[in-house]
Amino acid sequence: MLIRFNKPYGVLSQFTPEGKWRGLKDFITLPGVYVAGRLDADSEGLLLLTDDGQLQARIADPRFKMEKTYLTQVEGIADDAALQALCSGVMLNDGMTLPARARAAEAPAYLWERDPPIRVRQTKPTSWIELTIREGRNRQVRRMTAAVGLPTLRLVRTHIGPYSVQDLPLGTWQETELP
């Protein structure tokens, strides 16, 4: 079984809540399913869960190079130099990232409002970047955008491999076809 879940902001990628963060048990009551990969509590979007250990490893393990695509709203304007740097790979404190695919984007029509909303500064413009990576380092997308001078304000995972969050309302899940 493979489950797609549209994870809201403030929900951990685990069933048990911790501190101010809610857990998956508030949304998914199926027994025997486990998260395949993680998404930070302050990030939103697609999370996959499965009851198949081998499938879980194939989705989550960077050795299998399953692409993950994110929409990130950043503080500042994503210019060609920043996008090229993201595409070439960025030096982080734990080493160089693999090359990524990055392009300037618009917020898609299906994107939901975030609760709570992001902070907005009247003097700082924001822009959106679509970023596709094959790694899964801790807070990697946030660290990559910060490294090119564009701090992340909002991070939404839209795709994991062939799976998308596009038709899935926020806070809901759906069983989907196995790969």
Secondary structure, 3 states (H helix, E strand, C coil): CEEEEEECCCECCCCCCECCEECHHHCCCCCCCEEECCCCCCCEEEEEEECCHHHHHHHHCHHHCCCEEEEEEEECCCCHHHHHHHHHCCEECCEECCCCEEEEECCCCCCCCCCCCCCCCCCCCEEEEEEEECCCCCCHHHHHHHHCCCCEEEEEEEEECCEECCCCCCCCEEEECCC
